[in-house]
Amino acid sequence: WGADMIVIGTLGRGPIRRVLRGSVDAAVMRNCAVPVLPVKPRVPRSGQLAANRRPLEMA
């Protein structure tokens, strides 16, 4: 492919979940011959977004 770097999205799971279910981004970083830049999402996942809105709706 000839890539100089790989940029990969990551969900930022906790260490226990990562050990139990594995992590594609971690496997890529361990096994890749070029630098890998993991990027966390800027927008919270849908469950977190809904939980963050509840206090505002009650105010």
PDB file with one MODEL, atoms N, CA, C and O in Angstrom:
MODEL        1
ATOM      1  N   TRP A   1       0.827  -1.190   0.000  1.00  0.00           N
ATOM      2  CA  TRP A   1       0.000   0.000   0.000  1.00  0.00           C
ATOM      3  C   TRP A   1       0.866   1.247   0.000  1.00  0.00           C
ATOM      4  O   TRP A   1       0.476   2.261  -0.578  1.00  0.00           O
ATOM      5  N   GLY A   2       2.012   1.198   0.623  1.00  0.00           N
ATOM      6  CA  GLY A   2       2.931   2.322   0.611  1.00  0.00           C
ATOM      7  C   GLY A   2       2.548   3.457   1.538  1.00  0.00           C
ATOM      8  O   GLY A   2       2.938   4.600   1.299  1.00  0.00           O
ATOM      9  N   ALA A   3       1.803   3.178   2.579  1.00  0.00           N
ATOM     10  CA  ALA A   3       1.387   4.229   3.523  1.00  0.00           C
ATOM     11  C   ALA A   3       2.550   4.628   4.424  1.00  0.00           C
ATOM     12  O   ALA A   3       3.340   3.782   4.842  1.00  0.00           O
ATOM     13  N   ASP A   4       2.648   5.924   4.719  1.00  0.00           N
ATOM     14  CA  ASP A   4       3.663   6.421   5.650  1.00  0.00           C
ATOM     15  C   ASP A   4       3.159   6.397   7.084  1.00  0.00           C
ATOM     16  O   ASP A   4       3.954   6.332   8.021  1.00  0.00           O
ATOM     17  N   MET A   5       1.837   6.450   7.262  1.00  0.00           N
ATOM     18  CA  MET A   5       1.217   6.449   8.585  1.00  0.00           C
ATOM     19  C   MET A   5      -0.225   5.971   8.435  1.00  0.00           C
ATOM     20  O   MET A   5      -0.855   6.160   7.395  1.00  0.00           O
ATOM     21  N   ILE A   6      -0.733   5.344   9.506  1.00  0.00           N
ATOM     22  CA  ILE A   6      -2.130   4.920   9.540  1.00  0.00           C
ATOM     23  C   ILE A   6      -2.834   5.704  10.637  1.00  0.00           C
ATOM     24  O   ILE A   6      -2.345   5.780  11.764  1.00  0.00           O
ATOM     25  N   VAL A   7      -3.986   6.288  10.306  1.00  0.00           N
ATOM     26  CA  VAL A   7      -4.833   6.959  11.292  1.00  0.00           C
ATOM     27  C   VAL A   7      -6.032   6.050  11.500  1.00  0.00           C
ATOM     28  O   VAL A   7      -6.721   5.692  10.546  1.00  0.00           O
ATOM     29  N   ILE A   8      -6.283   5.671  12.771  1.00  0.00           N
ATOM     30  CA  ILE A   8      -7.353   4.721  13.073  1.00  0.00           C
ATOM     31  C   ILE A   8      -8.234   5.280  14.180  1.00  0.00           C
ATOM     32  O   ILE A   8      -7.737   5.838  15.158  1.00  0.00           O
ATOM     33  N   GLY A   9      -9.539   5.128  14.020  1.00  0.00           N
ATOM     34  CA  GLY A   9     -10.482   5.564  15.049  1.00  0.00           C
ATOM     35  C   GLY A   9     -10.490   4.585  16.203  1.00  0.00           C
ATOM     36  O   GLY A   9     -10.299   3.385  16.009  1.00  0.00           O
ATOM     37  N   THR A  10     -10.710   5.093  17.401  1.00  0.00           N
ATOM     38  CA  THR A  10     -10.757   4.255  18.596  1.00  0.00           C
ATOM     39  C   THR A  10     -11.933   4.684  19.454  1.00  0.00           C
ATOM     40  O   THR A  10     -12.310   5.856  19.464  1.00  0.00           O
ATOM     41  N   LEU A  11     -12.512   3.732  20.176  1.00  0.00           N
ATOM     42  CA  LEU A  11     -13.648   4.042  21.039  1.00  0.00           C
ATOM     43  C   LEU A  11     -13.230   4.370  22.459  1.00  0.00           C
ATOM     44  O   LEU A  11     -14.054   4.823  23.254  1.00  0.00           O
ATOM     45  N   GLY A  12     -11.978   4.151  22.791  1.00  0.00           N
ATOM     46  CA  GLY A  12     -11.511   4.476  24.135  1.00  0.00           C
ATOM     47  C   GLY A  12     -12.118   3.604  25.215  1.00  0.00           C
ATOM     48  O   GLY A  12     -12.470   4.100  26.286  1.00  0.00           O
ATOM     49  N   ARG A  13     -12.246   2.328  24.955  1.00  0.00           N
ATOM     50  CA  ARG A  13     -12.799   1.406  25.955  1.00  0.00           C
ATOM     51  C   ARG A  13     -11.876   1.302  27.150  1.00  0.00           C
ATOM     52  O   ARG A  13     -10.679   1.571  27.051  1.00  0.00           O
ATOM     53  N   GLY A  14     -12.440   0.909  28.278  1.00  0.00           N
ATOM     54  CA  GLY A  14     -11.658   0.732  29.490  1.00  0.00           C
ATOM     55  C   GLY A  14     -10.758  -0.486  29.399  1.00  0.00           C
ATOM     56  O   GLY A  14     -10.937  -1.323  28.515  1.00  0.00           O
ATOM     57  N   PRO A  15      -9.785  -0.597  30.306  1.00  0.00           N
ATOM     58  CA  PRO A  15      -8.807  -1.687  30.231  1.00  0.00           C
ATOM     59  C   PRO A  15      -9.418  -3.073  30.407  1.00  0.00           C
ATOM     60  O   PRO A  15      -8.954  -4.024  29.779  1.00  0.00           O
ATOM     61  N   ILE A  16     -10.434  -3.213  31.234  1.00  0.00           N
ATOM     62  CA  ILE A  16     -11.036  -4.540  31.447  1.00  0.00           C
ATOM     63  C   ILE A  16     -11.771  -4.989  30.195  1.00  0.00           C
ATOM     64  O   ILE A  16     -11.611  -6.127  29.754  1.00  0.00           O
ATOM     65  N   ARG A  17     -12.570  -4.110  29.623  1.00  0.00           N
ATOM     66  CA  ARG A  17     -13.299  -4.457  28.403  1.00  0.00           C
ATOM     67  C   ARG A  17     -12.319  -4.754  27.268  1.00  0.00           C
ATOM     68  O   ARG A  17     -12.557  -5.654  26.462  1.00  0.00           O
ATOM     69  N   ARG A  18     -11.226  -4.008  27.202  1.00  0.00           N
ATOM     70  CA  ARG A  18     -10.231  -4.211  26.151  1.00  0.00           C
ATOM     71  C   ARG A  18      -9.610  -5.600  26.270  1.00  0.00           C
ATOM     72  O   ARG A  18      -9.390  -6.271  25.261  1.00  0.00           O
ATOM     73  N   VAL A  19      -9.326  -6.035  27.506  1.00  0.00           N
ATOM     74  CA  VAL A  19      -8.724  -7.357  27.715  1.00  0.00           C
ATOM     75  C   VAL A  19      -9.720  -8.458  27.376  1.00  0.00           C
ATOM     76  O   VAL A  19      -9.352  -9.452  26.750  1.00  0.00           O
ATOM     77  N   LEU A  20     -10.966  -8.294  27.777  1.00  0.00           N
ATOM     78  CA  LEU A  20     -11.966  -9.332  27.551  1.00  0.00           C
ATOM     79  C   LEU A  20     -12.384  -9.444  26.088  1.00  0.00           C
ATOM     80  O   LEU A  20     -12.560 -10.553  25.582  1.00  0.00           O
ATOM     81  N   ARG A  21     -12.543  -8.329  25.412  1.00  0.00           N
ATOM     82  CA  ARG A  21     -13.062  -8.349  24.044  1.00  0.00           C
ATOM     83  C   ARG A  21     -12.001  -8.106  22.987  1.00  0.00           C
ATOM     84  O   ARG A  21     -12.242  -8.341  21.803  1.00  0.00           O
ATOM     85  N   GLY A  22     -10.842  -7.643  23.395  1.00  0.00           N
ATOM     86  CA  GLY A  22      -9.804  -7.327  22.421  1.00  0.00           C
ATOM     87  C   GLY A  22      -9.992  -5.919  21.874  1.00  0.00           C
ATOM     88  O   GLY A  22     -11.006  -5.271  22.133  1.00  0.00           O
ATOM     89  N   SER A  23      -9.027  -5.464  21.132  1.00  0.00           N
ATOM     90  CA  SER A  23      -9.073  -4.123  20.588  1.00  0.00           C
ATOM     91  C   SER A  23      -8.387  -4.133  19.229  1.00  0.00           C
ATOM     92  O   SER A  23      -7.196  -4.424  19.126  1.00  0.00           O
ATOM     93  N   VAL A  24      -9.146  -3.813  18.192  1.00  0.00           N
ATOM     94  CA  VAL A  24      -8.594  -3.816  16.843  1.00  0.00           C
ATOM     95  C   VAL A  24      -7.497  -2.768  16.718  1.00  0.00           C
ATOM     96  O   VAL A  24      -6.444  -3.035  16.140  1.00  0.00           O
ATOM     97  N   ASP A  25      -7.743  -1.563  17.264  1.00  0.00           N
ATOM     98  CA  ASP A  25      -6.737  -0.508  17.144  1.00  0.00           C
ATOM     99  C   ASP A  25      -5.438  -0.891  17.859  1.00  0.00           C
ATOM    100  O   ASP A  25      -4.352  -0.590  17.363  1.00  0.00           O
ATOM    101  N   ALA A  26      -5.535  -1.547  19.011  1.00  0.00           N
ATOM    102  CA  ALA A  26      -4.328  -1.983  19.727  1.00  0.00           C
ATOM    103  C   ALA A  26      -3.581  -3.051  18.929  1.00  0.00           C
ATOM    104  O   ALA A  26      -2.351  -3.042  18.884  1.00  0.00           O
ATOM    105  N   ALA A  27      -4.310  -3.964  18.305  1.00  0.00           N
ATOM    106  CA  ALA A  27      -3.670  -5.003  17.494  1.00  0.00           C
ATOM    107  C   ALA A  27      -2.964  -4.393  16.288  1.00  0.00           C
ATOM    108  O   ALA A  27      -1.866  -4.818  15.926  1.00  0.00           O
ATOM    109  N   VAL A  28      -3.590  -3.399  15.668  1.00  0.00           N
ATOM    110  CA  VAL A  28      -2.959  -2.726  14.529  1.00  0.00           C
ATOM    111  C   VAL A  28      -1.678  -2.036  14.982  1.00  0.00           C
ATOM    112  O   VAL A  28      -0.651  -2.133  14.311  1.00  0.00           O
ATOM    113  N   MET A  29      -1.732  -1.335  16.123  1.00  0.00           N
ATOM    114  CA  MET A  29      -0.549  -0.623  16.613  1.00  0.00           C
ATOM    115  C   MET A  29       0.594  -1.584  16.945  1.00  0.00           C
ATOM    116  O   MET A  29       1.759  -1.267  16.707  1.00  0.00           O
ATOM    117  N   ARG A  30       0.262  -2.762  17.494  1.00  0.00           N
ATOM    118  CA  ARG A  30       1.294  -3.741  17.845  1.00  0.00           C
ATOM    119  C   ARG A  30       1.943  -4.363  16.616  1.00  0.00           C
ATOM    120  O   ARG A  30       3.138  -4.659  16.628  1.00  0.00           O
ATOM    121  N   ASN A  31       1.171  -4.561  15.564  1.00  0.00           N
ATOM    122  CA  ASN A  31       1.641  -5.350  14.427  1.00  0.00           C
ATOM    123  C   ASN A  31       1.996  -4.548  13.183  1.00  0.00           C
ATOM    124  O   ASN A  31       2.409  -5.128  12.179  1.00  0.00           O
ATOM    125  N   CYS A  32       1.848  -3.259  13.224  1.00  0.00           N
ATOM    126  CA  CYS A  32       2.059  -2.430  12.041  1.00  0.00           C
ATOM    127  C   CYS A  32       3.516  -1.976  11.932  1.00  0.00           C
ATOM    128  O   CYS A  32       4.157  -1.667  12.936  1.00  0.00           O
ATOM    129  N   ALA A  33       4.023  -1.938  10.705  1.00  0.00           N
ATOM    130  CA  ALA A  33       5.411  -1.527  10.477  1.00  0.00           C
ATOM    131  C   ALA A  33       5.565  -0.011  10.375  1.00  0.00           C
ATOM    132  O   ALA A  33       6.682   0.502  10.448  1.00  0.00           O
ATOM    133  N   VAL A  34       4.455   0.711  10.206  1.00  0.00           N
ATOM    134  CA  VAL A  34       4.504   2.176  10.114  1.00  0.00           C
ATOM    135  C   VAL A  34       3.833   2.769  11.344  1.00  0.00           C
ATOM    136  O   VAL A  34       3.088   2.065  12.026  1.00  0.00           O
ATOM    137  N   PRO A  35       4.073   4.046  11.651  1.00  0.00           N
ATOM    138  CA  PRO A  35       3.430   4.674  12.809  1.00  0.00           C
ATOM    139  C   PRO A  35       1.906   4.659  12.682  1.00  0.00           C
ATOM    140  O   PRO A  35       1.358   4.791  11.587  1.00  0.00           O
ATOM    141  N   VAL A  36       1.232   4.494  13.827  1.00  0.00           N
ATOM    142  CA  VAL A  36      -0.231   4.482  13.874  1.00  0.00           C
ATOM    143  C   VAL A  36      -0.685   5.587  14.813  1.00  0.00           C
ATOM    144  O   VAL A  36      -0.197   5.690  15.939  1.00  0.00           O
ATOM    145  N   LEU A  37      -1.620   6.415  14.352  1.00  0.00           N
ATOM    146  CA  LEU A  37      -2.164   7.499  15.160  1.00  0.00           C
ATOM    147  C   LEU A  37      -3.601   7.163  15.531  1.00  0.00           C
ATOM    148  O   LEU A  37      -4.484   7.266  14.680  1.00  0.00           O
ATOM    149  N   PRO A  38      -3.870   6.759  16.796  1.00  0.00           N
ATOM    150  CA  PRO A  38      -5.245   6.493  17.210  1.00  0.00           C
ATOM    151  C   PRO A  38      -5.965   7.806  17.510  1.00  0.00           C
ATOM    152  O   PRO A  38      -5.401   8.698  18.143  1.00  0.00           O
ATOM    153  N   VAL A  39      -7.216   7.922  17.050  1.00  0.00           N
ATOM    154  CA  VAL A  39      -7.991   9.146  17.228  1.00  0.00           C
ATOM    155  C   VAL A  39      -9.305   8.795  17.914  1.00  0.00           C
ATOM    156  O   VAL A  39     -10.060   7.951  17.431  1.00  0.00           O
ATOM    157  N   LYS A  40      -9.574   9.450  19.049  1.00  0.00           N
ATOM    158  CA  LYS A  40     -10.842   9.246  19.755  1.00  0.00           C
ATOM    159  C   LYS A  40     -11.922  10.106  19.106  1.00  0.00           C
ATOM    160  O   LYS A  40     -11.619  11.171  18.568  1.00  0.00           O
ATOM    161  N   PRO A  41     -13.186   9.657  19.150  1.00  0.00           N
ATOM    162  CA  PRO A  41     -14.266  10.458  18.565  1.00  0.00           C
ATOM    163  C   PRO A  41     -14.471  11.755  19.331  1.00  0.00           C
ATOM    164  O   PRO A  41     -14.301  11.793  20.549  1.00  0.00           O
ATOM    165  N   ARG A  42     -14.837  12.820  18.621  1.00  0.00           N
ATOM    166  CA  ARG A  42     -15.099  14.108  19.265  1.00  0.00           C
ATOM    167  C   ARG A  42     -16.488  14.142  19.880  1.00  0.00           C
ATOM    168  O   ARG A  42     -16.699  14.808  20.894  1.00  0.00           O
ATOM    169  N   VAL A  43     -17.433  13.437  19.282  1.00  0.00           N
ATOM    170  CA  VAL A  43     -18.814  13.428  19.749  1.00  0.00           C
ATOM    171  C   VAL A  43     -19.022  12.203  20.618  1.00  0.00           C
ATOM    172  O   VAL A  43     -18.619  11.106  20.232  1.00  0.00           O
ATOM    173  N   PRO A  44     -19.648  12.359  21.795  1.00  0.00           N
ATOM    174  CA  PRO A  44     -19.898  11.189  22.648  1.00  0.00           C
ATOM    175  C   PRO A  44     -20.793  10.179  21.938  1.00  0.00           C
ATOM    176  O   PRO A  44     -21.590  10.542  21.072  1.00  0.00           O
ATOM    177  N   ARG A  45     -20.653   8.907  22.312  1.00  0.00           N
ATOM    178  CA  ARG A  45     -21.533   7.877  21.764  1.00  0.00           C
ATOM    179  C   ARG A  45     -22.968   8.175  22.164  1.00  0.00           C
ATOM    180  O   ARG A  45     -23.193   8.914  23.122  1.00  0.00           O
ATOM    181  N   SER A  46     -23.938   7.625  21.461  1.00  0.00           N
ATOM    182  CA  SER A  46     -25.346   7.984  21.629  1.00  0.00           C
ATOM    183  C   SER A  46     -25.835   7.815  23.066  1.00  0.00           C
ATOM    184  O   SER A  46     -26.586   8.666  23.543  1.00  0.00           O
ATOM    185  N   GLY A  47     -25.446   6.766  23.770  1.00  0.00           N
ATOM    186  CA  GLY A  47     -25.883   6.575  25.154  1.00  0.00           C
ATOM    187  C   GLY A  47     -25.367   7.665  26.073  1.00  0.00           C
ATOM    188  O   GLY A  47     -26.086   8.119  26.964  1.00  0.00           O
ATOM    189  N   GLN A  48     -24.137   8.087  25.867  1.00  0.00           N
ATOM    190  CA  GLN A  48     -23.563   9.152  26.683  1.00  0.00           C
ATOM    191  C   GLN A  48     -24.238  10.476  26.378  1.00  0.00           C
ATOM    192  O   GLN A  48     -24.459  11.276  27.286  1.00  0.00           O
ATOM    193  N   LEU A  49     -24.569  10.724  25.115  1.00  0.00           N
ATOM    194  CA  LEU A  49     -25.199  11.973  24.727  1.00  0.00           C
ATOM    195  C   LEU A  49     -26.571  12.101  25.385  1.00  0.00           C
ATOM    196  O   LEU A  49     -26.916  13.164  25.902  1.00  0.00           O
ATOM    197  N   ALA A  50     -27.351  11.025  25.369  1.00  0.00           N
ATOM    198  CA  ALA A  50     -28.674  11.058  25.978  1.00  0.00           C
ATOM    199  C   ALA A  50     -28.572  11.284  27.483  1.00  0.00           C
ATOM    200  O   ALA A  50     -29.362  12.042  28.047  1.00  0.00           O
ATOM    201  N   ALA A  51     -27.617  10.644  28.135  1.00  0.00           N
ATOM    202  CA  ALA A  51     -27.446  10.805  29.581  1.00  0.00           C
ATOM    203  C   ALA A  51     -27.032  12.233  29.923  1.00  0.00           C
ATOM    204  O   ALA A  51     -27.432  12.760  30.962  1.00  0.00           O
ATOM    205  N   ASN A  52     -26.244  12.857  29.071  1.00  0.00           N
ATOM    206  CA  ASN A  52     -25.805  14.226  29.327  1.00  0.00           C
ATOM    207  C   ASN A  52     -26.924  15.236  29.147  1.00  0.00           C
ATOM    208  O   ASN A  52     -26.853  16.315  29.736  1.00  0.00           O
ATOM    209  N   ARG A  53     -27.938  14.946  28.374  1.00  0.00           N
ATOM    210  CA  ARG A  53     -29.027  15.891  28.120  1.00  0.00           C
ATOM    211  C   ARG A  53     -30.093  15.875  29.209  1.00  0.00           C
ATOM    212  O   ARG A  53     -30.802  16.868  29.374  1.00  0.00           O
ATOM    213  N   ARG A  54     -30.227  14.803  29.942  1.00  0.00           N
ATOM    214  CA  ARG A  54     -31.299  14.694  30.934  1.00  0.00           C
ATOM    215  C   ARG A  54     -31.311  15.835  31.945  1.00  0.00           C
ATOM    216  O   ARG A  54     -32.373  16.413  32.173  1.00  0.00           O
ATOM    217  N   PRO A  55     -30.187  16.189  32.563  1.00  0.00           N
ATOM    218  CA  PRO A  55     -30.245  17.282  33.539  1.00  0.00           C
ATOM    219  C   PRO A  55     -30.693  18.605  32.914  1.00  0.00           C
ATOM    220  O   PRO A  55     -31.343  19.406  33.585  1.00  0.00           O
ATOM    221  N   LEU A  56     -30.363  18.844  31.663  1.00  0.00           N
ATOM    222  CA  LEU A  56     -30.770  20.084  31.011  1.00  0.00           C
ATOM    223  C   LEU A  56     -32.266  20.115  30.754  1.00  0.00           C
ATOM    224  O   LEU A  56     -32.890  21.172  30.855  1.00  0.00           O
ATOM    225  N   GLU A  57     -32.851  18.968  30.422  1.00  0.00           N
ATOM    226  CA  GLU A  57     -34.280  18.914  30.152  1.00  0.00           C
ATOM    227  C   GLU A  57     -35.092  19.120  31.421  1.00  0.00           C
ATOM    228  O   GLU A  57     -36.206  19.641  31.351  1.00  0.00           O
ATOM    229  N   MET A  58     -34.572  18.729  32.577  1.00  0.00           N
ATOM    230  CA  MET A  58     -35.301  18.867  33.835  1.00  0.00           C
ATOM    231  C   MET A  58     -35.206  20.276  34.401  1.00  0.00           C
ATOM    232  O   MET A  58     -36.042  20.668  35.216  1.00  0.00           O
ATOM    233  N   ALA A  59     -34.222  21.033  33.992  1.00  0.00           N
ATOM    234  CA  ALA A  59     -34.006  22.368  34.556  1.00  0.00           C
ATOM    235  C   ALA A  59     -35.093  23.341  34.174  1.00  0.00           C
ATOM    236  O   ALA A  59     -35.048  24.505  34.573  1.00  0.00           O
TER     237      ALA A  59
ENDMDL
END
